[in-house]
Amino acid sequence: MDLRELGRRAGSMQELERALPAPADWRVELIGVPEGAEVRLRLRLESVMEGVLVTGEVDVPVTGSCARCLEPIEDTLELDVQELFAYAGSTTEATSEEDEVRRVEGDHIDLEPMVRDLVVLGLPLAPTCTEDCAGLCVDCGQRLDDLPADHTHEQLDPRWAGLAGRFASAPGTPGADNPEEN
């Protein structure tokens, strides 16, 4: 971003509204920004004593999978940004570690690393399709939200399975349908 129009006079301001294509690496394991998707920037650049203060909003589409049921997710992240880019030789630049503050390089600032950090750190590590997604049935693997409320699976202790099968088929056992028993 070229800062020549903004100048170094404290209080001068410049509005910026742009739509840029997203690069390929803006993602975490289950969710991310599709490569080439439109990243919308609505920013205000203000010249302050120590540098350039960038504030505004970033809107970016995200796609991925629900961490509970693995259904596809499509959403839009709406993120607020506030970042100071320090002038070379300013007190902020002199008193900050190299990786703690972004810097004005000549008459330019590079917005891409700031937007990338904002987006990637704003992505949920365990995204869900709905806030109350129940996930998958541990027995049959179907999505619980699609199954009836009384969905269950009879669980037999494997140690008793052979014995249970033997008694279930034997005539005259209690609970078995036996037409001769009265």
VEXMI-540924 format. One record per residue: x, y, z negated of N, C-alpha, C in turn. Coordinates in nm, 2 decimals, m for minus. Layout:
% VEXMI-540924
+--------+--------+--------+--------+---------+--------+--------+--------+--------+
!  neast ! nnorth !    nup ! caeast ! canorth !   caup !  ceast ! cnorth !    cup !
+--------+--------+--------+--------+---------+--------+--------+--------+--------+
!      X !      Y !      Z !      X !       Y !      Z !      X !      Y !      Z !
...
+--------+--------+--------+--------+---------+--------+--------+--------+--------+
% end
This chain:
% VEXMI-540924
+--------+--------+--------+--------+---------+--------+--------+--------+--------+
!  neast ! nnorth !    nup ! caeast ! canorth !   caup !  ceast ! cnorth !    cup !
+--------+--------+--------+--------+---------+--------+--------+--------+--------+
!   0.08 !  m0.12 !   0.00 !   0.00 !    0.00 !   0.00 !   0.09 !   0.12 !   0.00 !
!   0.07 !   0.21 !   0.09 !   0.14 !    0.33 !   0.11 !   0.09 !   0.44 !   0.01 !
!   0.18 !   0.50 !  m0.06 !   0.14 !    0.60 !  m0.16 !   0.17 !   0.75 !  m0.12 !
!   0.21 !   0.77 !   0.00 !   0.25 !    0.90 !   0.05 !   0.13 !   1.00 !   0.03 !
!   0.01 !   0.95 !   0.07 !  m0.11 !    1.04 !   0.05 !  m0.14 !   1.07 !  m0.09 !
!  m0.11 !   0.98 !  m0.18 !  m0.15 !    1.00 !  m0.32 !  m0.05 !   1.10 !  m0.39 !
!   0.08 !   1.09 !  m0.35 !   0.17 !    1.18 !  m0.41 !   0.21 !   1.14 !  m0.56 !
!   0.29 !   1.23 !  m0.62 !   0.33 !    1.20 !  m0.76 !   0.27 !   1.30 !  m0.85 !
!   0.17 !   1.38 !  m0.81 !   0.11 !    1.47 !  m0.90 !   0.02 !   1.40 !  m0.99 !
!   0.04 !   1.41 !  m1.12 !  m0.05 !    1.34 !  m1.22 !  m0.19 !   1.39 !  m1.20 !
!  m0.29 !   1.30 !  m1.19 !  m0.43 !    1.34 !  m1.17 !  m0.48 !   1.32 !  m1.03 !
!  m0.39 !   1.31 !  m0.93 !  m0.43 !    1.29 !  m0.80 !  m0.49 !   1.14 !  m0.78 !
!  m0.59 !   1.12 !  m0.70 !  m0.65 !    1.00 !  m0.69 !  m0.68 !   0.96 !  m0.55 !
!  m0.69 !   0.83 !  m0.52 !  m0.72 !    0.78 !  m0.39 !  m0.81 !   0.66 !  m0.40 !
!  m0.92 !   0.65 !  m0.33 !  m1.01 !    0.54 !  m0.33 !  m0.96 !   0.44 !  m0.22 !
!  m0.98 !   0.31 !  m0.24 !  m0.93 !    0.21 !  m0.15 !  m1.04 !   0.10 !  m0.14 !
!  m1.09 !   0.08 !  m0.03 !  m1.19 !   m0.03 !  m0.01 !  m1.14 !  m0.11 !   0.11 !
!  m1.11 !  m0.24 !   0.09 !  m1.06 !   m0.33 !   0.19 !  m1.11 !  m0.47 !   0.18 !
!  m1.11 !  m0.54 !   0.29 !  m1.14 !   m0.68 !   0.30 !  m1.02 !  m0.75 !   0.36 !
!  m0.96 !  m0.84 !   0.29 !  m0.84 !   m0.91 !   0.34 !  m0.86 !  m1.06 !   0.34 !
!  m0.79 !  m1.13 !   0.43 !  m0.80 !   m1.28 !   0.42 !  m0.72 !  m1.34 !   0.31 !
!  m0.77 !  m1.44 !   0.24 !  m0.70 !   m1.50 !   0.13 !  m0.59 !  m1.60 !   0.18 !
!  m0.47 !  m1.60 !   0.12 !  m0.37 !   m1.70 !   0.15 !  m0.41 !  m1.84 !   0.10 !
!  m0.33 !  m1.93 !   0.13 !  m0.37 !   m2.07 !   0.10 !  m0.35 !  m2.12 !  m0.04 !
!  m0.27 !  m2.05 !  m0.12 !  m0.23 !   m2.10 !  m0.25 !  m0.30 !  m2.04 !  m0.37 !
!  m0.42 !  m1.98 !  m0.35 !  m0.49 !   m1.93 !  m0.46 !  m0.59 !  m2.03 !  m0.51 !
!  m0.54 !  m2.12 !  m0.60 !  m0.63 !   m2.23 !  m0.65 !  m0.57 !  m2.29 !  m0.78 !
!  m0.65 !  m2.36 !  m0.85 !  m0.61 !   m2.45 !  m0.96 !  m0.66 !  m2.59 !  m0.91 !
!  m0.65 !  m2.69 !  m1.00 !  m0.68 !   m2.82 !  m0.96 !  m0.82 !  m2.85 !  m0.90 !
!  m0.93 !  m2.80 !  m0.96 !  m1.06 !   m2.83 !  m0.91 !  m1.13 !  m2.72 !  m0.83 !
!  m1.08 !  m2.60 !  m0.84 !  m1.14 !   m2.49 !  m0.77 !  m1.04 !  m2.39 !  m0.72 !
!  m1.08 !  m2.32 !  m0.61 !  m0.99 !   m2.22 !  m0.55 !  m1.05 !  m2.14 !  m0.45 !
!  m0.98 !  m2.05 !  m0.39 !  m1.02 !   m1.96 !  m0.29 !  m0.99 !  m2.03 !  m0.15 !
!  m1.09 !  m2.05 !  m0.07 !  m1.06 !   m2.11 !   0.06 !  m0.96 !  m2.02 !   0.14 !
!  m0.87 !  m2.08 !   0.21 !  m0.77 !   m2.00 !   0.29 !  m0.85 !  m1.93 !   0.40 !
!  m0.81 !  m1.80 !   0.41 !  m0.88 !   m1.71 !   0.51 !  m1.01 !  m1.65 !   0.46 !
!  m1.06 !  m1.69 !   0.34 !  m1.18 !   m1.63 !   0.29 !  m1.16 !  m1.48 !   0.27 !
!  m1.27 !  m1.40 !   0.28 !  m1.26 !   m1.26 !   0.26 !  m1.25 !  m1.22 !   0.12 !
!  m1.14 !  m1.15 !   0.08 !  m1.12 !   m1.10 !  m0.05 !  m1.15 !  m0.95 !  m0.04 !
!  m1.25 !  m0.90 !  m0.12 !  m1.29 !   m0.76 !  m0.11 !  m1.23 !  m0.69 !  m0.23 !
!  m1.17 !  m0.58 !  m0.19 !  m1.10 !   m0.49 !  m0.29 !  m1.17 !  m0.36 !  m0.29 !
!  m1.21 !  m0.31 !  m0.41 !  m1.27 !   m0.18 !  m0.43 !  m1.18 !  m0.12 !  m0.55 !
!  m1.08 !  m0.04 !  m0.51 !  m0.98 !    0.01 !  m0.60 !  m0.97 !   0.16 !  m0.60 !
!  m0.93 !   0.21 !  m0.72 !  m0.90 !    0.35 !  m0.73 !  m0.75 !   0.36 !  m0.78 !
!  m0.67 !   0.43 !  m0.70 !  m0.53 !    0.45 !  m0.74 !  m0.52 !   0.59 !  m0.79 !
!  m0.47 !   0.60 !  m0.92 !  m0.45 !    0.73 !  m0.98 !  m0.31 !   0.76 !  m1.02 !
!  m0.26 !   0.87 !  m0.98 !  m0.12 !    0.91 !  m1.02 !  m0.12 !   0.95 !  m1.16 !
!  m0.04 !   0.89 !  m1.24 !  m0.03 !    0.93 !  m1.38 !   0.12 !   0.96 !  m1.41 !
!   0.15 !   1.01 !  m1.53 !   0.29 !    1.05 !  m1.56 !   0.39 !   0.94 !  m1.54 !
!   0.35 !   0.81 !  m1.57 !   0.45 !    0.70 !  m1.57 !   0.44 !   0.62 !  m1.44 !
!   0.34 !   0.65 !  m1.35 !   0.34 !    0.57 !  m1.23 !   0.20 !   0.58 !  m1.17 !
!   0.15 !   0.47 !  m1.11 !   0.02 !    0.47 !  m1.04 !  m0.07 !   0.36 !  m1.12 !
!  m0.18 !   0.41 !  m1.16 !  m0.27 !    0.33 !  m1.23 !  m0.38 !   0.28 !  m1.13 !
!  m0.39 !   0.14 !  m1.12 !  m0.48 !    0.08 !  m1.02 !  m0.60 !   0.02 !  m1.10 !
!  m0.72 !   0.07 !  m1.08 !  m0.84 !    0.02 !  m1.14 !  m0.94 !  m0.02 !  m1.04 !
!  m1.03 !  m0.10 !  m1.07 !  m1.14 !   m0.13 !  m0.98 !  m1.19 !  m0.28 !  m0.99 !
!  m1.24 !  m0.33 !  m0.88 !  m1.30 !   m0.46 !  m0.87 !  m1.24 !  m0.54 !  m0.76 !
!  m1.24 !  m0.67 !  m0.78 !  m1.20 !   m0.77 !  m0.67 !  m1.31 !  m0.87 !  m0.67 !
!  m1.36 !  m0.89 !  m0.55 !  m1.46 !   m1.00 !  m0.53 !  m1.41 !  m1.10 !  m0.44 !
!  m1.41 !  m1.23 !  m0.48 !  m1.36 !   m1.34 !  m0.40 !  m1.44 !  m1.46 !  m0.40 !
!  m1.47 !  m1.53 !  m0.29 !  m1.55 !   m1.65 !  m0.29 !  m1.46 !  m1.77 !  m0.34 !
!  m1.52 !  m1.86 !  m0.41 !  m1.44 !   m1.98 !  m0.46 !  m1.53 !  m2.10 !  m0.42 !
!  m1.46 !  m2.21 !  m0.40 !  m1.52 !   m2.34 !  m0.37 !  m1.44 !  m2.45 !  m0.45 !
!  m1.51 !  m2.55 !  m0.49 !  m1.44 !   m2.66 !  m0.56 !  m1.54 !  m2.77 !  m0.60 !
!  m1.51 !  m2.84 !  m0.71 !  m1.59 !   m2.95 !  m0.75 !  m1.62 !  m2.93 !  m0.90 !
!  m1.74 !  m2.97 !  m0.94 !  m1.78 !   m2.96 !  m1.08 !  m1.69 !  m3.06 !  m1.16 !
!  m1.64 !  m3.02 !  m1.28 !  m1.55 !   m3.10 !  m1.36 !  m1.63 !  m3.22 !  m1.43 !
!  m1.76 !  m3.20 !  m1.44 !  m1.84 !   m3.31 !  m1.50 !  m1.91 !  m3.40 !  m1.41 !
!  m1.96 !  m3.36 !  m1.29 !  m2.04 !   m3.45 !  m1.21 !  m1.98 !  m3.45 !  m1.06 !
!  m1.87 !  m3.38 !  m1.04 !  m1.80 !   m3.37 !  m0.91 !  m1.88 !  m3.32 !  m0.79 !
!  m2.00 !  m3.26 !  m0.82 !  m2.08 !   m3.20 !  m0.71 !  m2.00 !  m3.08 !  m0.66 !
!  m2.02 !  m3.04 !  m0.53 !  m1.95 !   m2.92 !  m0.48 !  m2.00 !  m2.79 !  m0.54 !
!  m1.91 !  m2.70 !  m0.55 !  m1.94 !   m2.57 !  m0.61 !  m1.90 !  m2.46 !  m0.51 !
!  m1.99 !  m2.36 !  m0.49 !  m1.96 !   m2.24 !  m0.42 !  m2.01 !  m2.13 !  m0.50 !
!  m1.92 !  m2.03 !  m0.53 !  m1.95 !   m1.92 !  m0.61 !  m1.87 !  m1.80 !  m0.57 !
!  m1.89 !  m1.68 !  m0.63 !  m1.81 !   m1.56 !  m0.61 !  m1.76 !  m1.51 !  m0.74 !
!  m1.63 !  m1.49 !  m0.75 !  m1.57 !   m1.44 !  m0.87 !  m1.57 !  m1.28 !  m0.85 !
!  m1.62 !  m1.22 !  m0.96 !  m1.62 !   m1.07 !  m0.96 !  m1.53 !  m1.03 !  m1.07 !
!  m1.41 !  m0.98 !  m1.04 !  m1.31 !   m0.95 !  m1.14 !  m1.28 !  m0.80 !  m1.15 !
!  m1.26 !  m0.76 !  m1.27 !  m1.21 !   m0.62 !  m1.30 !  m1.06 !  m0.61 !  m1.30 !
!  m1.00 !  m0.51 !  m1.25 !  m0.86 !   m0.49 !  m1.25 !  m0.82 !  m0.36 !  m1.31 !
!  m0.71 !  m0.36 !  m1.39 !  m0.65 !   m0.24 !  m1.44 !  m0.50 !  m0.27 !  m1.46 !
!  m0.42 !  m0.21 !  m1.38 !  m0.28 !   m0.24 !  m1.37 !  m0.20 !  m0.11 !  m1.35 !
!  m0.09 !  m0.10 !  m1.42 !   0.00 !    0.02 !  m1.41 !   0.12 !  m0.03 !  m1.33 !
!   0.15 !   0.05 !  m1.22 !   0.27 !    0.03 !  m1.14 !   0.36 !   0.14 !  m1.18 !
!   0.47 !   0.11 !  m1.25 !   0.56 !    0.22 !  m1.30 !   0.66 !   0.27 !  m1.20 !
!   0.68 !   0.40 !  m1.21 !   0.78 !    0.47 !  m1.13 !   0.92 !   0.43 !  m1.17 !
!   1.01 !   0.42 !  m1.08 !   1.15 !    0.39 !  m1.12 !   1.20 !   0.50 !  m1.21 !
!   1.27 !   0.47 !  m1.32 !   1.32 !    0.57 !  m1.41 !   1.22 !   0.62 !  m1.51 !
!   1.10 !   0.58 !  m1.51 !   1.00 !    0.62 !  m1.60 !   1.02 !   0.55 !  m1.74 !
!   0.97 !   0.61 !  m1.84 !   0.98 !    0.55 !  m1.98 !   0.92 !   0.41 !  m1.98 !
!   0.81 !   0.39 !  m1.91 !   0.75 !    0.25 !  m1.91 !   0.84 !   0.16 !  m1.84 !
!   0.90 !   0.20 !  m1.73 !   0.99 !    0.11 !  m1.66 !   1.12 !   0.08 !  m1.74 !
!   1.17 !   0.18 !  m1.81 !   1.29 !    0.16 !  m1.89 !   1.27 !   0.08 !  m2.01 !
!   1.15 !   0.08 !  m2.07 !   1.13 !    0.01 !  m2.20 !   1.06 !  m0.12 !  m2.18 !
!   1.03 !  m0.16 !  m2.06 !   0.96 !   m0.29 !  m2.04 !   1.06 !  m0.39 !  m1.97 !
!   1.03 !  m0.52 !  m2.01 !   1.11 !   m0.62 !  m1.94 !   1.07 !  m0.63 !  m1.79 !
!   1.16 !  m0.69 !  m1.71 !   1.14 !   m0.69 !  m1.57 !   1.00 !  m0.75 !  m1.53 !
!   0.96 !  m0.86 !  m1.60 !   0.84 !   m0.92 !  m1.56 !   0.72 !  m0.88 !  m1.63 !
!   0.73 !  m0.77 !  m1.71 !   0.62 !   m0.72 !  m1.79 !   0.54 !  m0.61 !  m1.72 !
!   0.60 !  m0.55 !  m1.63 !   0.53 !   m0.43 !  m1.56 !   0.56 !  m0.44 !  m1.41 !
!   0.46 !  m0.40 !  m1.33 !   0.48 !   m0.39 !  m1.19 !   0.54 !  m0.26 !  m1.16 !
!   0.62 !  m0.25 !  m1.05 !   0.69 !   m0.13 !  m1.02 !   0.65 !  m0.07 !  m0.88 !
!   0.66 !   0.06 !  m0.87 !   0.64 !    0.13 !  m0.75 !   0.78 !   0.12 !  m0.67 !
!   0.77 !   0.07 !  m0.55 !   0.89 !    0.05 !  m0.47 !   0.90 !   0.16 !  m0.37 !
!   0.97 !   0.27 !  m0.39 !   0.98 !    0.38 !  m0.30 !   0.84 !   0.45 !  m0.30 !
!   0.78 !   0.45 !  m0.18 !   0.64 !    0.51 !  m0.17 !   0.54 !   0.40 !  m0.15 !
!   0.57 !   0.27 !  m0.20 !   0.48 !    0.16 !  m0.17 !   0.46 !   0.08 !  m0.30 !
!   0.34 !   0.02 !  m0.31 !   0.31 !   m0.08 !  m0.41 !   0.26 !  m0.20 !  m0.34 !
!   0.30 !  m0.32 !  m0.39 !   0.25 !   m0.44 !  m0.33 !   0.13 !  m0.50 !  m0.42 !
!   0.01 !  m0.49 !  m0.36 !  m0.11 !   m0.53 !  m0.44 !  m0.13 !  m0.68 !  m0.44 !
!  m0.07 !  m0.75 !  m0.34 !  m0.10 !   m0.89 !  m0.33 !  m0.06 !  m0.98 !  m0.45 !
!   0.06 !  m0.96 !  m0.52 !   0.09 !   m1.04 !  m0.64 !  m0.01 !  m1.00 !  m0.75 !
!  m0.05 !  m0.88 !  m0.76 !  m0.14 !   m0.84 !  m0.87 !  m0.28 !  m0.91 !  m0.85 !
!  m0.33 !  m0.91 !  m0.72 !  m0.46 !   m0.97 !  m0.69 !  m0.45 !  m1.12 !  m0.71 !
!  m0.34 !  m1.18 !  m0.66 !  m0.32 !   m1.32 !  m0.68 !  m0.33 !  m1.36 !  m0.82 !
!  m0.25 !  m1.29 !  m0.91 !  m0.25 !   m1.33 !  m1.05 !  m0.38 !  m1.31 !  m1.11 !
!  m0.45 !  m1.20 !  m1.08 !  m0.59 !   m1.18 !  m1.13 !  m0.68 !  m1.29 !  m1.09 !
!  m0.68 !  m1.33 !  m0.97 !  m0.77 !   m1.43 !  m0.92 !  m0.74 !  m1.57 !  m0.98 !
!  m0.61 !  m1.61 !  m0.97 !  m0.58 !   m1.75 !  m1.01 !  m0.60 !  m1.76 !  m1.17 !
!  m0.56 !  m1.66 !  m1.24 !  m0.59 !   m1.66 !  m1.39 !  m0.73 !  m1.65 !  m1.42 !
!  m0.82 !  m1.60 !  m1.33 !  m0.96 !   m1.59 !  m1.35 !  m1.04 !  m1.71 !  m1.31 !
!  m0.97 !  m1.81 !  m1.25 !  m1.04 !   m1.93 !  m1.21 !  m1.06 !  m2.02 !  m1.33 !
!  m1.18 !  m2.08 !  m1.34 !  m1.20 !   m2.17 !  m1.45 !  m1.12 !  m2.30 !  m1.44 !
!  m1.07 !  m2.35 !  m1.55 !  m0.99 !   m2.48 !  m1.54 !  m1.08 !  m2.60 !  m1.53 !
!  m1.21 !  m2.59 !  m1.59 !  m1.30 !   m2.69 !  m1.58 !  m1.44 !  m2.63 !  m1.53 !
!  m1.45 !  m2.61 !  m1.40 !  m1.57 !   m2.55 !  m1.35 !  m1.69 !  m2.64 !  m1.36 !
!  m1.81 !  m2.59 !  m1.37 !  m1.93 !   m2.67 !  m1.38 !  m2.03 !  m2.62 !  m1.28 !
!  m2.11 !  m2.71 !  m1.22 !  m2.21 !   m2.66 !  m1.12 !  m2.32 !  m2.58 !  m1.19 !
!  m2.36 !  m2.62 !  m1.32 !  m2.45 !   m2.54 !  m1.40 !  m2.39 !  m2.54 !  m1.54 !
!  m2.43 !  m2.45 !  m1.62 !  m2.38 !   m2.44 !  m1.76 !  m2.41 !  m2.57 !  m1.84 !
!  m2.52 !  m2.63 !  m1.81 !  m2.57 !   m2.75 !  m1.89 !  m2.56 !  m2.88 !  m1.81 !
!  m2.46 !  m2.88 !  m1.72 !  m2.45 !   m3.01 !  m1.64 !  m2.41 !  m3.12 !  m1.74 !
!  m2.49 !  m3.23 !  m1.72 !  m2.47 !   m3.35 !  m1.81 !  m2.36 !  m3.44 !  m1.77 !
!  m2.31 !  m3.43 !  m1.65 !  m2.21 !   m3.51 !  m1.60 !  m2.26 !  m3.64 !  m1.53 !
!  m2.18 !  m3.75 !  m1.54 !  m2.21 !   m3.87 !  m1.48 !  m2.24 !  m3.98 !  m1.58 !
!  m2.32 !  m4.07 !  m1.55 !  m2.35 !   m4.19 !  m1.64 !  m2.22 !  m4.27 !  m1.65 !
!  m2.18 !  m4.31 !  m1.77 !  m2.06 !   m4.38 !  m1.78 !  m2.07 !  m4.53 !  m1.74 !
!  m2.20 !  m4.57 !  m1.73 !  m2.22 !   m4.71 !  m1.68 !  m2.23 !  m4.73 !  m1.53 !
!  m2.32 !  m4.64 !  m1.47 !  m2.35 !   m4.66 !  m1.33 !  m2.29 !  m4.56 !  m1.24 !
!  m2.23 !  m4.45 !  m1.30 !  m2.16 !   m4.34 !  m1.22 !  m2.26 !  m4.25 !  m1.15 !
!  m2.39 !  m4.25 !  m1.17 !  m2.48 !   m4.16 !  m1.11 !  m2.49 !  m4.03 !  m1.19 !
!  m2.53 !  m3.93 !  m1.12 !  m2.54 !   m3.79 !  m1.19 !  m2.65 !  m3.80 !  m1.29 !
!  m2.63 !  m3.77 !  m1.41 !  m2.73 !   m3.78 !  m1.52 !  m2.84 !  m3.68 !  m1.50 !
!  m2.82 !  m3.56 !  m1.44 !  m2.92 !   m3.46 !  m1.41 !  m3.02 !  m3.51 !  m1.31 !
!  m2.98 !  m3.61 !  m1.23 !  m3.07 !   m3.67 !  m1.13 !  m3.15 !  m3.79 !  m1.18 !
!  m3.11 !  m3.84 !  m1.29 !  m3.17 !   m3.96 !  m1.34 !  m3.28 !  m3.93 !  m1.44 !
!  m3.38 !  m4.02 !  m1.46 !  m3.49 !   m3.99 !  m1.56 !  m3.43 !  m3.98 !  m1.70 !
!  m3.51 !  m3.91 !  m1.79 !  m3.46 !   m3.89 !  m1.92 !  m3.44 !  m4.02 !  m2.00 !
!  m3.52 !  m4.12 !  m1.97 !  m3.51 !   m4.25 !  m2.04 !  m3.40 !  m4.35 !  m1.98 !
!  m3.32 !  m4.30 !  m1.90 !  m3.22 !   m4.38 !  m1.83 !  m3.12 !  m4.45 !  m1.93 !
!  m3.12 !  m4.58 !  m1.93 !  m3.02 !   m4.65 !  m2.02 !  m2.97 !  m4.77 !  m1.95 !
!  m2.87 !  m4.83 !  m2.01 !  m2.82 !   m4.96 !  m1.97 !  m2.81 !  m5.05 !  m2.09 !
!  m2.86 !  m5.17 !  m2.08 !  m2.85 !   m5.26 !  m2.19 !  m2.71 !  m5.31 !  m2.20 !
!  m2.65 !  m5.29 !  m2.32 !  m2.52 !   m5.33 !  m2.34 !  m2.51 !  m5.45 !  m2.44 !
!  m2.46 !  m5.56 !  m2.39 !  m2.44 !   m5.68 !  m2.47 !  m2.29 !  m5.69 !  m2.51 !
!  m2.27 !  m5.72 !  m2.63 !  m2.13 !   m5.75 !  m2.67 !  m2.08 !  m5.87 !  m2.59 !
!  m1.97 !  m5.85 !  m2.52 !  m1.92 !   m5.96 !  m2.44 !  m1.90 !  m6.09 !  m2.52 !
!  m1.87 !  m6.08 !  m2.64 !  m1.85 !   m6.20 !  m2.73 !  m1.98 !  m6.28 !  m2.75 !
!  m2.09 !  m6.21 !  m2.74 !  m2.22 !   m6.28 !  m2.76 !  m2.30 !  m6.31 !  m2.62 !
!  m2.24 !  m6.26 !  m2.51 !  m2.31 !   m6.27 !  m2.39 !  m2.35 !  m6.41 !  m2.35 !
!  m2.26 !  m6.50 !  m2.36 !  m2.29 !   m6.64 !  m2.33 !  m2.40 !  m6.70 !  m2.41 !
!  m2.39 !  m6.68 !  m2.54 !  m2.50 !   m6.72 !  m2.63 !  m2.63 !  m6.66 !  m2.61 !
!  m2.63 !  m6.53 !  m2.58 !  m2.76 !   m6.46 !  m2.55 !  m2.82 !  m6.51 !  m2.42 !
!  m2.74 !  m6.54 !  m2.32 !  m2.79 !   m6.60 !  m2.20 !  m2.85 !  m6.74 !  m2.22 !
!  m2.79 !  m6.82 !  m2.30 !  m2.84 !   m6.95 !  m2.33 !  m2.97 !  m6.95 !  m2.40 !
!  m2.99 !  m6.86 !  m2.50 !  m3.11 !   m6.86 !  m2.58 !  m3.23 !  m6.79 !  m2.50 !
!  m3.19 !  m6.69 !  m2.42 !  m3.30 !   m6.62 !  m2.34 !  m3.37 !  m6.72 !  m2.24 !
!  m3.30 !  m6.82 !  m2.20 !  m3.36 !   m6.91 !  m2.10 !  m3.42 !  m7.04 !  m2.17 !
!  m3.39 !  m7.06 !  m2.29 !  m3.44 !   m7.18 !  m2.36 !  m3.59 !  m7.17 !  m2.39 !
!  m3.67 !  m7.27 !  m2.36 !  m3.81 !   m7.27 !  m2.40 !  m3.83 !  m7.28 !  m2.55 !
!  m3.93 !  m7.21 !  m2.60 !  m3.96 !   m7.22 !  m2.74 !  m3.88 !  m7.12 !  m2.82 !
!  m3.80 !  m7.03 !  m2.77 !  m3.73 !   m6.93 !  m2.85 !  m3.83 !  m6.82 !  m2.87 !
!  m3.82 !  m6.76 !  m2.99 !  m3.90 !   m6.65 !  m3.02 !  m3.89 !  m6.53 !  m2.92 !
!  m4.00 !  m6.48 !  m2.87 !  m4.00 !   m6.37 !  m2.78 !  m4.00 !  m6.42 !  m2.63 !
!  m3.97 !  m6.55 !  m2.61 !  m3.98 !   m6.60 !  m2.47 !  m4.12 !  m6.63 !  m2.43 !
!  m4.15 !  m6.61 !  m2.31 !  m4.29 !   m6.64 !  m2.26 !  m4.31 !  m6.79 !  m2.25 !
!  m4.38 !  m6.85 !  m2.34 !  m4.41 !   m6.99 !  m2.35 !  m4.56 !  m7.01 !  m2.35 !
!  m4.62 !  m7.06 !  m2.25 !  m4.77 !   m7.07 !  m2.24 !  m4.82 !  m7.18 !  m2.34 !
!  m4.73 !  m7.27 !  m2.38 !  m4.78 !   m7.38 !  m2.47 !  m4.78 !  m7.33 !  m2.62 !
!  m4.71 !  m7.22 !  m2.65 !  m4.70 !   m7.18 !  m2.79 !  m4.82 !  m7.09 !  m2.82 !
!  m4.88 !  m7.10 !  m2.93 !  m5.00 !   m7.02 !  m2.97 !  m4.98 !  m6.94 !  m3.09 !
+--------+--------+--------+--------+---------+--------+--------+--------+--------+
% end
